[in-house]
Amino acid sequence: MTPSDEVNKRFPRGTKVNGIVRSHTHYGYFVEIPGIEILGLVETILMDKSNKKSIPEIGSEIEAVILQFRDPKVMSPQDSLKRQFRLTVNPAALANPELIKPLEE
């Protein structure tokens, strides 16, 4: 398992990533980011119904921006979250050059 500090260094907030949609839930969809064993979550629970129709199909490749890395080992012991990235596919975030950091290989 990749250590948290390495994940944060390699995938800082604002990093643009390409990934593949792997599953849907009632609150969002999970995205596999190649090169790391941690899934990303695009939350849809707060989306209005017209935007929910645009949720990509499983197997689709998408472009997203990392908002946060969550690691329950670093968070409170009561936290039941798995290690994951919070992602956004908001077009404004994807187009904002001040926010975007290129992914370092």
CNS distance restraints for C-alpha pairs under 8 A (distance, minus, plus):
assign (resid   1 and name CA) (resid  37 and name CA) 7.59 0.50 0.50
assign (resid   2 and name CA) (resid   6 and name CA) 6.75 0.50 0.50
assign (resid   2 and name CA) (resid   7 and name CA) 6.65 0.50 0.50
assign (resid   2 and name CA) (resid  36 and name CA) 7.89 0.50 0.50
assign (resid   2 and name CA) (resid  37 and name CA) 7.92 0.50 0.50
assign (resid   3 and name CA) (resid   7 and name CA) 6.42 0.50 0.50
assign (resid   4 and name CA) (resid   8 and name CA) 6.18 0.50 0.50
assign (resid   4 and name CA) (resid  71 and name CA) 7.08 0.50 0.50
assign (resid   5 and name CA) (resid   9 and name CA) 6.14 0.50 0.50
assign (resid   6 and name CA) (resid  10 and name CA) 6.08 0.50 0.50
assign (resid   7 and name CA) (resid  11 and name CA) 5.73 0.50 0.50
assign (resid   7 and name CA) (resid  12 and name CA) 7.82 0.50 0.50
assign (resid   8 and name CA) (resid  12 and name CA) 5.20 0.50 0.50
assign (resid   8 and name CA) (resid  69 and name CA) 7.05 0.50 0.50
assign (resid  10 and name CA) (resid 103 and name CA) 7.39 0.50 0.50
assign (resid  10 and name CA) (resid 104 and name CA) 6.58 0.50 0.50
assign (resid  11 and name CA) (resid  15 and name CA) 6.01 0.50 0.50
assign (resid  11 and name CA) (resid  66 and name CA) 7.45 0.50 0.50
assign (resid  11 and name CA) (resid 103 and name CA) 6.98 0.50 0.50
assign (resid  12 and name CA) (resid  66 and name CA) 7.22 0.50 0.50
assign (resid  12 and name CA) (resid  68 and name CA) 7.82 0.50 0.50
assign (resid  12 and name CA) (resid 101 and name CA) 7.94 0.50 0.50
assign (resid  13 and name CA) (resid  65 and name CA) 7.78 0.50 0.50
assign (resid  13 and name CA) (resid  66 and name CA) 5.24 0.50 0.50
assign (resid  13 and name CA) (resid  67 and name CA) 5.12 0.50 0.50
assign (resid  13 and name CA) (resid  68 and name CA) 5.78 0.50 0.50
assign (resid  13 and name CA) (resid  69 and name CA) 7.84 0.50 0.50
assign (resid  14 and name CA) (resid  65 and name CA) 5.63 0.50 0.50
assign (resid  14 and name CA) (resid  66 and name CA) 5.23 0.50 0.50
assign (resid  14 and name CA) (resid  67 and name CA) 6.15 0.50 0.50
assign (resid  14 and name CA) (resid  99 and name CA) 5.31 0.50 0.50
assign (resid  14 and name CA) (resid 100 and name CA) 4.89 0.50 0.50
assign (resid  14 and name CA) (resid 101 and name CA) 5.65 0.50 0.50
assign (resid  15 and name CA) (resid  65 and name CA) 5.54 0.50 0.50
assign (resid  15 and name CA) (resid  66 and name CA) 5.41 0.50 0.50
assign (resid  15 and name CA) (resid 100 and name CA) 5.58 0.50 0.50
assign (resid  15 and name CA) (resid 101 and name CA) 4.66 0.50 0.50
assign (resid  15 and name CA) (resid 102 and name CA) 5.86 0.50 0.50
assign (resid  15 and name CA) (resid 103 and name CA) 5.91 0.50 0.50
assign (resid  16 and name CA) (resid  63 and name CA) 7.05 0.50 0.50
assign (resid  16 and name CA) (resid  64 and name CA) 5.72 0.50 0.50
assign (resid  16 and name CA) (resid  65 and name CA) 4.44 0.50 0.50
assign (resid  16 and name CA) (resid  66 and name CA) 6.52 0.50 0.50
assign (resid  16 and name CA) (resid  94 and name CA) 7.32 0.50 0.50
assign (resid  16 and name CA) (resid 100 and name CA) 6.11 0.50 0.50
assign (resid  16 and name CA) (resid 101 and name CA) 6.49 0.50 0.50
assign (resid  16 and name CA) (resid 102 and name CA) 6.25 0.50 0.50
assign (resid  16 and name CA) (resid 103 and name CA) 6.53 0.50 0.50
assign (resid  17 and name CA) (resid  33 and name CA) 7.15 0.50 0.50
assign (resid  17 and name CA) (resid  63 and name CA) 5.79 0.50 0.50
assign (resid  17 and name CA) (resid  64 and name CA) 5.46 0.50 0.50
assign (resid  17 and name CA) (resid  65 and name CA) 6.11 0.50 0.50
assign (resid  17 and name CA) (resid  66 and name CA) 7.45 0.50 0.50
assign (resid  17 and name CA) (resid 103 and name CA) 6.99 0.50 0.50
assign (resid  18 and name CA) (resid  33 and name CA) 6.56 0.50 0.50
assign (resid  18 and name CA) (resid  34 and name CA) 7.83 0.50 0.50
assign (resid  18 and name CA) (resid  61 and name CA) 6.91 0.50 0.50
assign (resid  18 and name CA) (resid  62 and name CA) 5.66 0.50 0.50
assign (resid  18 and name CA) (resid  63 and name CA) 4.49 0.50 0.50
assign (resid  18 and name CA) (resid  64 and name CA) 6.32 0.50 0.50
assign (resid  19 and name CA) (resid  31 and name CA) 5.75 0.50 0.50
assign (resid  19 and name CA) (resid  32 and name CA) 5.31 0.50 0.50
assign (resid  19 and name CA) (resid  33 and name CA) 4.59 0.50 0.50
assign (resid  19 and name CA) (resid  34 and name CA) 6.54 0.50 0.50
assign (resid  19 and name CA) (resid  61 and name CA) 5.56 0.50 0.50
assign (resid  19 and name CA) (resid  62 and name CA) 5.47 0.50 0.50
assign (resid  19 and name CA) (resid  63 and name CA) 6.44 0.50 0.50
assign (resid  19 and name CA) (resid  64 and name CA) 7.66 0.50 0.50
assign (resid  20 and name CA) (resid  31 and name CA) 5.28 0.50 0.50
assign (resid  20 and name CA) (resid  32 and name CA) 5.20 0.50 0.50
assign (resid  20 and name CA) (resid  33 and name CA) 6.83 0.50 0.50
assign (resid  20 and name CA) (resid  58 and name CA) 7.65 0.50 0.50
assign (resid  20 and name CA) (resid  59 and name CA) 5.72 0.50 0.50
assign (resid  20 and name CA) (resid  60 and name CA) 5.52 0.50 0.50
assign (resid  20 and name CA) (resid  61 and name CA) 4.43 0.50 0.50
assign (resid  20 and name CA) (resid  62 and name CA) 6.17 0.50 0.50
assign (resid  21 and name CA) (resid  29 and name CA) 6.96 0.50 0.50
assign (resid  21 and name CA) (resid  30 and name CA) 5.88 0.50 0.50
assign (resid  21 and name CA) (resid  31 and name CA) 4.39 0.50 0.50
assign (resid  21 and name CA) (resid  32 and name CA) 6.37 0.50 0.50
assign (resid  21 and name CA) (resid  56 and name CA) 7.24 0.50 0.50
assign (resid  21 and name CA) (resid  57 and name CA) 6.95 0.50 0.50
assign (resid  21 and name CA) (resid  58 and name CA) 4.96 0.50 0.50
assign (resid  21 and name CA) (resid  59 and name CA) 5.19 0.50 0.50
assign (resid  21 and name CA) (resid  60 and name CA) 5.48 0.50 0.50
assign (resid  21 and name CA) (resid  61 and name CA) 6.44 0.50 0.50
assign (resid  21 and name CA) (resid  62 and name CA) 7.29 0.50 0.50
assign (resid  22 and name CA) (resid  29 and name CA) 7.52 0.50 0.50
assign (resid  22 and name CA) (resid  30 and name CA) 5.68 0.50 0.50
assign (resid  22 and name CA) (resid  31 and name CA) 5.55 0.50 0.50
assign (resid  22 and name CA) (resid  32 and name CA) 6.38 0.50 0.50
assign (resid  22 and name CA) (resid  58 and name CA) 5.33 0.50 0.50
assign (resid  22 and name CA) (resid  59 and name CA) 6.06 0.50 0.50
assign (resid  23 and name CA) (resid  29 and name CA) 5.64 0.50 0.50
assign (resid  23 and name CA) (resid  30 and name CA) 5.34 0.50 0.50
assign (resid  23 and name CA) (resid  31 and name CA) 7.42 0.50 0.50
assign (resid  23 and name CA) (resid  58 and name CA) 5.93 0.50 0.50
assign (resid  24 and name CA) (resid  28 and name CA) 6.08 0.50 0.50
assign (resid  24 and name CA) (resid  29 and name CA) 4.28 0.50 0.50
assign (resid  24 and name CA) (resid  30 and name CA) 6.43 0.50 0.50
assign (resid  24 and name CA) (resid  58 and name CA) 7.47 0.50 0.50
assign (resid  25 and name CA) (resid  29 and name CA) 5.79 0.50 0.50
assign (resid  26 and name CA) (resid  45 and name CA) 7.28 0.50 0.50
assign (resid  27 and name CA) (resid  43 and name CA) 5.81 0.50 0.50
assign (resid  27 and name CA) (resid  44 and name CA) 5.45 0.50 0.50
assign (resid  27 and name CA) (resid  45 and name CA) 4.62 0.50 0.50
assign (resid  28 and name CA) (resid  41 and name CA) 6.66 0.50 0.50
assign (resid  28 and name CA) (resid  42 and name CA) 5.42 0.50 0.50
assign (resid  28 and name CA) (resid  43 and name CA) 4.20 0.50 0.50
assign (resid  28 and name CA) (resid  44 and name CA) 4.52 0.50 0.50
assign (resid  28 and name CA) (resid  45 and name CA) 6.38 0.50 0.50
assign (resid  29 and name CA) (resid  41 and name CA) 5.75 0.50 0.50
assign (resid  29 and name CA) (resid  42 and name CA) 5.43 0.50 0.50
assign (resid  29 and name CA) (resid  43 and name CA) 6.67 0.50 0.50
assign (resid  29 and name CA) (resid  44 and name CA) 7.60 0.50 0.50
assign (resid  30 and name CA) (resid  39 and name CA) 6.20 0.50 0.50
assign (resid  30 and name CA) (resid  40 and name CA) 5.49 0.50 0.50
assign (resid  30 and name CA) (resid  41 and name CA) 4.63 0.50 0.50
assign (resid  30 and name CA) (resid  42 and name CA) 6.43 0.50 0.50
assign (resid  31 and name CA) (resid  39 and name CA) 5.54 0.50 0.50
assign (resid  31 and name CA) (resid  40 and name CA) 4.88 0.50 0.50
assign (resid  31 and name CA) (resid  41 and name CA) 6.22 0.50 0.50
assign (resid  31 and name CA) (resid  42 and name CA) 7.60 0.50 0.50
assign (resid  32 and name CA) (resid  37 and name CA) 7.87 0.50 0.50
assign (resid  32 and name CA) (resid  38 and name CA) 7.21 0.50 0.50
assign (resid  32 and name CA) (resid  39 and name CA) 5.00 0.50 0.50
assign (resid  32 and name CA) (resid  40 and name CA) 6.40 0.50 0.50
assign (resid  33 and name CA) (resid  37 and name CA) 7.65 0.50 0.50
assign (resid  33 and name CA) (resid  38 and name CA) 7.23 0.50 0.50
assign (resid  33 and name CA) (resid  39 and name CA) 6.42 0.50 0.50
assign (resid  33 and name CA) (resid  40 and name CA) 7.07 0.50 0.50
assign (resid  38 and name CA) (resid  83 and name CA) 6.39 0.50 0.50
assign (resid  38 and name CA) (resid  84 and name CA) 5.55 0.50 0.50
assign (resid  38 and name CA) (resid  85 and name CA) 7.20 0.50 0.50
assign (resid  39 and name CA) (resid  83 and name CA) 7.72 0.50 0.50
assign (resid  39 and name CA) (resid  84 and name CA) 5.32 0.50 0.50
assign (resid  39 and name CA) (resid  85 and name CA) 6.35 0.50 0.50
assign (resid  40 and name CA) (resid  84 and name CA) 5.45 0.50 0.50
assign (resid  40 and name CA) (resid  85 and name CA) 4.30 0.50 0.50
assign (resid  40 and name CA) (resid  86 and name CA) 5.66 0.50 0.50
assign (resid  40 and name CA) (resid  87 and name CA) 6.04 0.50 0.50
assign (resid  41 and name CA) (resid  84 and name CA) 6.92 0.50 0.50
assign (resid  41 and name CA) (resid  85 and name CA) 6.04 0.50 0.50
assign (resid  41 and name CA) (resid  86 and name CA) 5.01 0.50 0.50
assign (resid  41 and name CA) (resid  87 and name CA) 5.68 0.50 0.50
assign (resid  42 and name CA) (resid  86 and name CA) 6.26 0.50 0.50
assign (resid  42 and name CA) (resid  87 and name CA) 5.04 0.50 0.50
assign (resid  42 and name CA) (resid  88 and name CA) 5.82 0.50 0.50
assign (resid  42 and name CA) (resid  89 and name CA) 7.38 0.50 0.50
assign (resid  43 and name CA) (resid  86 and name CA) 7.71 0.50 0.50
assign (resid  43 and name CA) (resid  87 and name CA) 7.67 0.50 0.50
assign (resid  43 and name CA) (resid  88 and name CA) 7.79 0.50 0.50
assign (resid  44 and name CA) (resid  52 and name CA) 6.94 0.50 0.50
assign (resid  47 and name CA) (resid  51 and name CA) 6.13 0.50 0.50
assign (resid  47 and name CA) (resid  52 and name CA) 6.39 0.50 0.50
assign (resid  48 and name CA) (resid  52 and name CA) 6.58 0.50 0.50
assign (resid  49 and name CA) (resid  53 and name CA) 6.91 0.50 0.50
assign (resid  50 and name CA) (resid  54 and name CA) 7.73 0.50 0.50
assign (resid  51 and name CA) (resid  55 and name CA) 7.48 0.50 0.50
assign (resid  56 and name CA) (resid  60 and name CA) 6.17 0.50 0.50
assign (resid  56 and name CA) (resid  62 and name CA) 7.97 0.50 0.50
assign (resid  63 and name CA) (resid  89 and name CA) 6.77 0.50 0.50
assign (resid  63 and name CA) (resid  94 and name CA) 7.95 0.50 0.50
assign (resid  64 and name CA) (resid  87 and name CA) 6.11 0.50 0.50
assign (resid  64 and name CA) (resid  88 and name CA) 5.53 0.50 0.50
assign (resid  64 and name CA) (resid  89 and name CA) 4.74 0.50 0.50
assign (resid  64 and name CA) (resid  90 and name CA) 7.86 0.50 0.50
assign (resid  64 and name CA) (resid  94 and name CA) 6.84 0.50 0.50
assign (resid  65 and name CA) (resid  87 and name CA) 5.49 0.50 0.50
assign (resid  65 and name CA) (resid  88 and name CA) 5.33 0.50 0.50
assign (resid  65 and name CA) (resid  89 and name CA) 6.50 0.50 0.50
assign (resid  65 and name CA) (resid  93 and name CA) 7.00 0.50 0.50
assign (resid  65 and name CA) (resid  94 and name CA) 6.46 0.50 0.50
assign (resid  65 and name CA) (resid 100 and name CA) 7.49 0.50 0.50
assign (resid  66 and name CA) (resid  85 and name CA) 6.60 0.50 0.50
assign (resid  66 and name CA) (resid  86 and name CA) 6.10 0.50 0.50
assign (resid  66 and name CA) (resid  87 and name CA) 4.63 0.50 0.50
assign (resid  66 and name CA) (resid  88 and name CA) 6.61 0.50 0.50
assign (resid  67 and name CA) (resid  85 and name CA) 7.31 0.50 0.50
assign (resid  67 and name CA) (resid  86 and name CA) 5.39 0.50 0.50
assign (resid  67 and name CA) (resid  87 and name CA) 5.34 0.50 0.50
assign (resid  67 and name CA) (resid  88 and name CA) 6.75 0.50 0.50
assign (resid  68 and name CA) (resid  85 and name CA) 5.68 0.50 0.50
assign (resid  68 and name CA) (resid  86 and name CA) 5.11 0.50 0.50
assign (resid  68 and name CA) (resid  87 and name CA) 7.22 0.50 0.50
assign (resid  69 and name CA) (resid  83 and name CA) 7.54 0.50 0.50
assign (resid  69 and name CA) (resid  84 and name CA) 5.98 0.50 0.50
assign (resid  69 and name CA) (resid  85 and name CA) 4.46 0.50 0.50
assign (resid  69 and name CA) (resid  86 and name CA) 6.32 0.50 0.50
assign (resid  70 and name CA) (resid  75 and name CA) 7.97 0.50 0.50
assign (resid  70 and name CA) (resid  81 and name CA) 7.81 0.50 0.50
assign (resid  70 and name CA) (resid  82 and name CA) 7.69 0.50 0.50
assign (resid  70 and name CA) (resid  83 and name CA) 5.51 0.50 0.50
assign (resid  70 and name CA) (resid  84 and name CA) 5.37 0.50 0.50
assign (resid  70 and name CA) (resid  85 and name CA) 6.08 0.50 0.50
assign (resid  70 and name CA) (resid  86 and name CA) 7.57 0.50 0.50
assign (resid  71 and name CA) (resid  75 and name CA) 6.42 0.50 0.50
assign (resid  71 and name CA) (resid  81 and name CA) 7.64 0.50 0.50
assign (resid  71 and name CA) (resid  82 and name CA) 6.85 0.50 0.50
assign (resid  71 and name CA) (resid  83 and name CA) 4.64 0.50 0.50
assign (resid  71 and name CA) (resid  84 and name CA) 6.87 0.50 0.50
assign (resid  72 and name CA) (resid  76 and name CA) 6.67 0.50 0.50
assign (resid  72 and name CA) (resid  77 and name CA) 7.17 0.50 0.50
assign (resid  72 and name CA) (resid  79 and name CA) 5.91 0.50 0.50
assign (resid  72 and name CA) (resid  80 and name CA) 6.94 0.50 0.50
assign (resid  72 and name CA) (resid  81 and name CA) 5.99 0.50 0.50
assign (resid  72 and name CA) (resid  82 and name CA) 6.48 0.50 0.50
assign (resid  72 and name CA) (resid  83 and name CA) 6.44 0.50 0.50
assign (resid  73 and name CA) (resid  77 and name CA) 7.19 0.50 0.50
assign (resid  75 and name CA) (resid  79 and name CA) 6.81 0.50 0.50
assign (resid  88 and name CA) (resid  93 and name CA) 7.46 0.50 0.50
assign (resid  89 and name CA) (resid  93 and name CA) 7.29 0.50 0.50
assign (resid  89 and name CA) (resid  94 and name CA) 6.87 0.50 0.50
assign (resid  90 and name CA) (resid  94 and name CA) 6.39 0.50 0.50
assign (resid  91 and name CA) (resid  95 and name CA) 6.11 0.50 0.50
assign (resid  92 and name CA) (resid  96 and name CA) 6.09 0.50 0.50
assign (resid  93 and name CA) (resid  99 and name CA) 7.05 0.50 0.50
assign (resid  93 and name CA) (resid 100 and name CA) 7.75 0.50 0.50
assign (resid  94 and name CA) (resid 100 and name CA) 7.20 0.50 0.50
assign (resid  95 and name CA) (resid 100 and name CA) 7.96 0.50 0.50
assign (resid  96 and name CA) (resid 100 and name CA) 6.32 0.50 0.50
assign (resid  97 and name CA) (resid 101 and name CA) 7.96 0.50 0.50
